[in-house]
């Protein structure tokens, strides 16, 4: 019964992530894409994106609340979330600053600098999300985090390859590639969580408590 409940909660989370990923991309595309605006599809895509975002939030929010209430006594939870947020913000500032320096002091065009910043930010954010997923699952399964980092190799390698391929597609086919990248980002999170929850094995003596 517990396994069925866990699987049900996992797939609700997975579905919510997919809806959020698709909703974010549709909102972005509907708002700024000249092709979409010219075809008169901007309003339709915006409304559809809001629907997707609402469905995703409805699916994910109760699970997030449940997880926090269930595991907030574990001091690692707040620590993990704060480190992730700090790392994401710091990386964004550093990459943005580096991009500005390159634009001001080199002959690189603004478009090329913007693409480079976007690509590096996407790769680093994906890496951080995989680390966050691993840490949250470790807390969920009451396992140590630092002593099991070798389990990150496969998910990190696979996610980096997938994101790099999607970035290449997005560079050549902007709208299609960006949508594929958003879905790929959600799928990476889903399969990373699935991998650490259901596929990795741990010994009884690894339990933290």
C-alpha positions, 0 to 999 in steps of 0.5 A: 500500500505504501509503495502504491501511495509513493508511486502515485505521489511520484507520478503526480509530481512528474505530471506537474513538472511536465505541465510547468515546463510546457507552461513556462515555455508556451508563456515565453513563446507566446509573449515574445515570438514575432512569428507567433504574434504575426499569426495572432496566436499570442493570446491563445498560447498565453492562455494555454500556458496559464492553464498548464501552469495552474495545473502543474502548480495544483499537482505539485504544491500539495506534495511540496507542502507534504514533504516540508511538513514531513521532513522539516525536523531534518535540519538538512532540508532548510540547509539544502534549499538555502544552498541551492537558492544561493548557488543559483542566484550567485551563478546567475550573477557571475555568468551575467557579469562575465557576459557583460565583461565580454560584451564590453571588452571584446568584439563579440556581438550582443546576440552571441553573448546572450546565447552564451549566457543562456547556454551556460546558465541552463547547463549550470541550473540543470546541474544544480537541480540534479544535485538538489533532487539527489539531496531531497531524495536522500532526506526522504530516504533518511540517507547521508548526502556527502558519503553517497555522492558517487551515485551522482555520476550517471544522472549528472553525465546523462543530464549534461549530454541531454541539455547540450543536445537540446541547446544545440537544437534550440540554437538552430530551431529557436521555438521548437528547440526551446520547447524541447529544452523545457520538456527535457528539463522537466524529464531530467528532473523526473528521471533523476528523482525516479532514479534515486527513489526507485533504482539506487540501492542502499545498505541498512547501515547507511541510514542516518538514524 
